[in-house]
Amino acid sequence: MNITFLGATKTVTGSNFLVEAAGKKFLVDCGMYQGQAKDEMENEEPFLYDVQDIDFMLLTHAHIDHSGRIPKLYNEGYRGPVYATKATCELCGIMLPDSGHIQEQENEWKNKKRKRKGQKTLPPLYTAEDAIKCLEIFRPVKYDEIIDIDENIHVRFNDAGHMLGSSVIEIWVKEEGKITKTVFTGDLGNNNIPLLSEPTMIEDADYLVMESTYGDRLHVDTENKAELFLNIVAETIEKGGTVVIPSFAVGRTQEILYELNLIKLEKMKDPKFRREYEILMKTPVYVDSPLAISATEVFKNNEEIFDEETQKIIESGDNPLEFPGLKFTKTADESKALNESTEASIIISASGMCEVGRIKHHLKHNIWNPNSCILFVGYQAPGTLGRKIVDGAKTVKIFGEEFSVNARVEYIEGYSGHADQQWLLNFIYSFIKKPKHIFLVHGEPNGQLVLKDKIIENTGIGVTIPDFGEKYTLDDNLKVDKVYDDPMDKKYLRLEVLERIQTLQEEIEDMKNIIQEDFLKTETDDKSITRINERVKELEKRIVEIIENREDNK
């Protein structure tokens, strides 16, 4: 049995693993890269395997960084089955067409720029229609049932507690009379995510491929997150500001709605809590995302996999996803009207990392306002607008315009859908028969190294952090080959050159302003001006040399 790691290697997006076993080739996940522009360029690259050779696919969950390239796979001729839970299939039914729509919109904008430069226009990665077509190959399965792919390969989907329908997948492979069991965690959830059951603990495995998003961190204030949320909201509303919550349309949004509904059951005897709750109940809460609206309906259609506490609330007649003051905005005009209103409100809008969608308009209208608050409730990937804001940027660019970050910025980690370091370790501790070896994926390098050391220190199990394109033979020798080079490596070098030129351009503009303001004043001595002039001439000469060398190298 071999595993080739073709995504989510030392990064948190683009999950894609090729497994070769018992005469079959199959994929676990086929996700998009998200975040910085150079990461997203990966999505355009050809698959490093012949899609016609793939027999089937196992999908851990519906998030786009795990499912987003399935339409591309389909467009290139793949017609094998995609096995996933019923809820995952239904969520992909709305998320993949939405992703296709975003691809079309972004491509239209890029093509306008290409036309202005006289360049050839290009098609989108895939369209919404392409995404709808690929849904025909999805095959819904139930939790806890063993599925016989053939006589030698059997799989079981277990609840991962990360989002509705998310799965930890067990795979049994029989080769040469020997059975090898490998477990793919997908994304593991916290043990206290609203609506969802705790992640299923697995009894045994030979090999474990595990996510490591929060490998070096512990979530703080998880028990008090509802109270903290209420406090932030009340303080902002009392100042007449708007609470803008960049939220993943599927998962975090529904959990926040659940928390808002549940708050009324807690601490109502506390005068401060009661006053803040009354403020909240008088405040309109807008869910400004058509995708989130559709996803909320999918949640309602899959109440049987909610945790026991939620099911009891539903049985009592209380809908945990609805409460007074909740409003859904479906059209673009309704969305625009939110920013024209002067009333204090809460706006929950996608995308959760602030890269695309309606959230950017809400940030544009609120991030400069000291009375407003930008409240983050989910992981922010490096390079994203959301990460820049969380990391304390003083100014950010939105739609090409620079804005000062004057709004209050808060991040409640307790709402994260990913297990922290302790729960990742607990997942490993829970195995009765421990894995022989663990592969860490879906994490940032520093966090992975910290988690690797923790695992080895506490369990003695061997741990590998794979590089892109490495193929591992799952046997006692654990042979590894570098089968594929990352096709983006060379492009990264080109992108670095472009980024340096962009930086140089900005520095030249700064230099121009400084010279105009300081050195060209009448009191500046001639010797200083002559020295600057010589340096500018030298820079000009270097630029001409670069251009001439380019012509010679053609």
N, C-alpha and C positions, 0 to 999 in steps of 0.2 A: 504494500500500500504506500502510495506516494502523495505528498501534499506540496503543491507549488503555490507560493504566496505572491499574489499579483495585485494586492491592494491592501490598504489599512496597515502598511508596514511603516512603523515609526511615524505614523500620522493617524488622525482619527476619522478619516473619511475614505471612501473608495473601496469598501470591503469586497474582496473577490478572491476566492480560493479554488484552485483546480485540484481535484482529487482523482487519482488513478488507482483503481482497485478491482480485483476479481474480473478483469477484462472489460471494465466499464470506465468511462470518463464522465465525471459530473462536477458541477459547481456548487459551492456554498456561497450564496449571495453574489450580487452583481451590482454594486453600488456606484454612485457618482462621487467624484471628488468635489468638495465644496470648500470655500474659503477664499484664498488669494487667487488672483487671475492666473498665475503660473500653475497652481494646483488644478484649477478648472480646465486648463488646456489638456490635462491628462484624458479628459472625457472624449476628446476628439480623436485620440490615438486609436489605431486598429487594435482589436483584441489579439493577444499574443498566442492564441490557440485557434484552431479551425472550429468555428461554431458548429459545423456539420458533424464534427466528431463527438460533440457533447451529447450524452445519452439522457441526462435529466438534471434538474437543478433543485436544490433545497434552499428555501428563503427563510431566514431567521425572523425578520419582521419588516414592516412596511416603510420605515424611515428611508428617505431618498438616498442617504449615503450607503444603504444596503440594497436597495431595489432599483435605483434610478437609471441604471443602464440596461434594464431588461428590454425596454422598447428598442434600443439600439441592437441588442442581441437578436431580437425578433426580426428587425429590418434586414439583418445580415443573413437571415435564413434559418435561424434556430426554431424548431417546431416541437421540441421535446417538452415534457411536462415540467411545470414549476410547482413543486409541492410546498404548501404553506397552510397555516391555520385559516379557518373560515374568516375570522376577523381580519387577518392580514390580507386575504384576498379582497375583502370588501373595502378595506382602507386603500389598497393599491388601486382599486377601481376609481377612487377619486383623486388620490395623490399623484399617480403617474400621468393622467391627463392634465392635471394642474401643472406638473413639471414640464410637460410638453408645451403647454400654453406659455410658460415662462421662457422656454427655449425659443419659441417663435417670436415673442416680444423682444428679447435681447438680440436675436439675430437680425430682426428688422432694424433695430437701432444701429447695430454694427454694419449692416449693409449700406445704410445711409452714409456712414463715414467712409466706407469703401468706395461708394459711387463718387463722393466728393474728391477722393484721391485718384479717381480713374482706375480703381482696382476692380477685379472680378467679384461679383456677389457670390455668396456661398449659402447653401441650405442650412437649416437648423439641425442640431444633433438629432432631434426627432420632433414630431408635431404631436398635438393633442390627439389627433386622429390615429396616428401611429400607436400611441399609448393605449388607446381604446382597443385597437385591433389585437395587441399582444395579450390582452386579458383572456383571450380564448384558450391560452395554454396553461392557465392557472388551475391547479387541482386542490380544492380545500380538504384539509385533514383535521382530525380532532386531537386534542391534547391526550396524552397517555396511551394512545393506541399504537401498537407496533405495526408498521407498514412493511410488507414484503415487496421490495423493488424487484428482486428475483430470488432464486434459491440461495444466493450467496451474500446478498446485501439487504439488511433490514434497518429501518430507521424509526425513531420515536421523537415526537415533538413534546417538550415539557414547558410549562409556563416559566418565562424568564423574569416576569414582574417588571419589565422595563416600560412597556406600553401595551395597549390593548392588542392581544394576539401574538405578542413577542415570544420567542422560543429559544430554549436550550435544546440542541439537537444531538441525540445519541445515534451513532452509526456503528453497526456491527458488520464486519466484513470477514468472510470465510475464504481463505486462500491456502491451498496445499494442506487442507485438513486442519488448519489453525485459525482460530477466531481472534481478530483484533478489534478492539472497541475504541473509537475516537469520539470525543465530545467537543462540539463547537458551542460556545456560550452565546454567540451573537452579542447583544448588549445586555448586561445584567442590571436589574433594577435594585433600588433601595428596598429595605424591608418595611418601609412605611409610606409608600406612594399611595395617595388616595385612589380609591376605586379598585386598585389592582391587588391581586394576591401576592404573597411573598414568592421570590424565586424558588423553584423546585430544587431541592438538594439531590444530587446524583450519587448513587451508592458506589459505583466503581467505574474505572476507565483505565485504558492502557496509555492513552495520550489525550491531552487537553489543550485545545486552542481557545485562549481566554482573552477577553477584552481587558484593557488596562487604562481607561480614560482618566480615572482618578487614582492612579497607582501610588501617588506620593501625597495624597491629601485625605483629610477626614472632613466630612460635612459637619458644620457647626450649627447650633441652634435648631436642630431638626425638630425637637419637641415643641419649641416655642414659635415655629414658623408662622402659624396662623395669627398669633398675637402680634408678632413682629410685623407681619403683613398689614394687619389692621391699624397698628400704630403709624406706620409710614403713610398709609392711605389717609387716615384721619388728619394728620398734621398737614398734608398737602392740600386736602380739600378745604380745610379751615382757612388756608391762605388764599383760597380762590384759584388754586392751580389745577393742572390736569395730571393724572397719573397715567403715564404711557408704559404699557407692559409689552415689550417685544417677546412674543411667545410662539413656540412651535405650534402650528395650527392643530396638530394631532398629538394629543398626550397632555402637554403642559396646560393648554387652554382648558380642557375638560377638568383637569385636576384643580385648577384655580377656581372654576365655577363650583366644583364640589366643595372646596374649602370655604368659599364665601357662603354657601348654603349651610355648611356645618357650623360656622362660627356662632350662630345664634344659640347652639346647644351648649356652648361652653362659657363658664365664668360670668354668667349674666348677673350674679350677685355682686360682682366687683363694679363699683360706680364708674370708675375710669373706663373699664372695658365696655360697660353698658352704654356710656356716652359715645364712645368711638363707634360702637356697633350701630347706634341710632344714626350717626353721621353717614355711615356706610349705606344703610338702608334707604336713606334719602337721596343718595347719589346715583345717577344713571351709570350703568355699566354697559359699555358697548363692546360687542365682539365684532371686530371689523375685519372679517376674513370669510369669503364665501366657502373656502376649503374647510375652515373650522366649523362652520355651520353644518356642512355636509358630514364632517367627521363626528360631530356631536350626535347626529342621527344614527350613525353606525354604532356609536357607543350604546345608544338606547336599544339598538337591535341585538346587542350581544351582552345583555345584562347577566346572563347565566354564568359568565366567567369573571364577574366582579367578585371582590372579596366578600366574606360573610357579613361583615358590618354594613357594607353598602347594600347588600341584598335585603337585610333586615329593614333598613331605612326605606327602600323601595316598597317592601311589603306593607309598611305602615302608611303608605299613600303619599309619601314625600318624594318628589322627583329630585334627586341630588344634583341635577344639572340645570335646574331652573329656580328662580327666586324673583321677588318683586324688584323692579328697576332694571332687569336684564333686557337688553335690546340687541337684535342682530341687524347689522347693516349689510345688505346684499349688493347694492349697486354702487358704482363709482361715484355717482352724485351724492348718495347718502354718506359715503365715506368723506367726500370733500366738505360736506355740511358740518361734520364734526369739528373741523378746524376753523370754521367760520363762526361757530358758537362761542359765546363768552362764559357759558356755565361751567362750573367745576364738574369734572367727570373722570371716569376710569375708562381707558381705551386699551383693549387687548387686541393686538394685531400681529400678523406674521409679516416677514419671517423672523424667527427667533434670534438670528444672528445679525439682523438689520441689513442684510445684503440686497434683498429684492423685496418687492411687494409694497403694500400700502403703508407699512411701518415707517418707511423713509419719509413719506409726506408728514406723518405725525411727529417724527423727530424734527423735521425742518421747522414746524410751527411751534415746537415746545422746548427744544434743547437749549435755546438761548434764554429761556424764561426762568429766573431764579425761584419763582413760585411753584413751578412744576417739578415733577419727579420722573426720572426714567428708572423703572424697576425691572431688573433682570432676574429671571427665574430658571435659566437653563445654561448649559455649557456654551461658551463662546470660543470658537476656533481661532487660532492665531491668524492674524491678517485680516480678520473681518472687522467691519465697522463696529459691531457690538463689542468685540474684544478691545478695540482702541478706547471706547468709552469707558468700559469697566476698568481698564488699566490706568485711567486718569488723564486722558488726552485733554488738553486745554482748548483745542480747536479741532473740528472735524470738517471734512468736505462731504456735502450731501447734494447730489445732482450738480456737481461741479462748483457749488457755492460754499464758501467757508463760513462756519458758524462757531461762535464761542460756546463752550459747554458751561453754561451758568446754572442749568437745572440741577437739582439734587440727583445724585446717582447712587442707587442701592442694588445690591446683589444678594438675594436670599438663596444660599446654596441648598437649603433643605428641600427645595422643590426639584432638585436635579433628578433626572430619571436614571442616572448611573450610580451603581454601587461605589462607595468610597473604598479606600485602602482596606479598612477593617473588614468590610463585607466581602470584598474580593478574597481576602485571606480566609474568612469564614466559609466561603464556598469551597475552597480547597480542603479546609479542615474537615468538612462534612463528609467527604468520601470515606467510606468504610475501607475499600481497597483503593489506595492512593494511586494516582497516575505515575507511570514510569518517567514521564517527561512532560513539561509544560511549554507551550509556545505563547508568547505574549504579543498580541496585535492590538490595533485600534487604540493607540495611546501616543503621547508625545515622548520623545527619547528620554528626557530626564526622569519623568514619572515612571517610565518602564524600568529604568535602571534601579530606581529606589525599590520598586515592587519586587523586582528580580532578587535583590539582596535580601529582602524580607522573607520571601518564599524559601530561599535556600537556607537562610539562618534558622527559620522556624520549622521547616519540614525536611530539609535535606534533598528535596526533589530537584533534579536538573531542570534548568530553565534556559530557553533560547529566545532571543529577540530577533526574528528573521529580517533579513533585508529583502528588498523587492527582487523578485525573480529567482529566489532560492528554492530549490526542490529538495525535500527531505524524504528519505526512505525510512519508513517507520519499522525499524527492526532494532536488534540489540546494538548494532553499530551506529545507527542513526546517521547514515551517510548523507552528506549534503553536496549538491552541485549548484553552481550558479548557472542556471539554464537561460535566463533572460536578463538582459540589461534594461534598466528603465529607459524607455524611448525618450523620456523627457530630460534626461541628464544633459544631453548636448543642447537642447532647447533652453534649459535653465541658464546655461552659459550665455546664450544669445540674449535671453531676457535680462540677465545681470548687466550686460553691456548697455541695453536700452535704459535700464533703471539708472545706471551711472550717468548716461547722457542727460536723462531727465533731471537728475540732481545737479549736474553741471549747468544745465540751462537755468535752473532756479538760482544757483549761486552766482551766475553771471548777471542775472537780473538784480540780485542783492548788491553785487559789486557796483553795478551801474548807479543804483540809488545812493550808495555810500559816497561814490566819487562826486555825484552831482551835489549832494548835500554838504560834504565836508571838504573835499580836496580842490574843488574848482572855485572856492571862495577867493576873493581878492587877496586875503591875508596869507594864503598858502604859498610857500616859497617855490620858485621855479625849479629848484633842484628836486623837490619831492614830486612835482608834476612830471618832470622828465623821467624820473625813475619809474613811476607808474606807467607812463607811456611805453617805456621799453618792455616792461613786463606784459602789458597788453599785446604788444607786437609779437612777443615770444609765444604767447598763448595762441594768437591768430595763426602763427607759423605752424604750430603743432597741429591745429585743426586742419589746415590745408594739407599737411603731410598725411594725416589719416585718410582724408578724402582721396588724395593721389594714390596712396597704397591700395585703397579699395579698387580703384580703376585698374591698377596693375595686376591685382589678384583675380580679376574676372576671367 
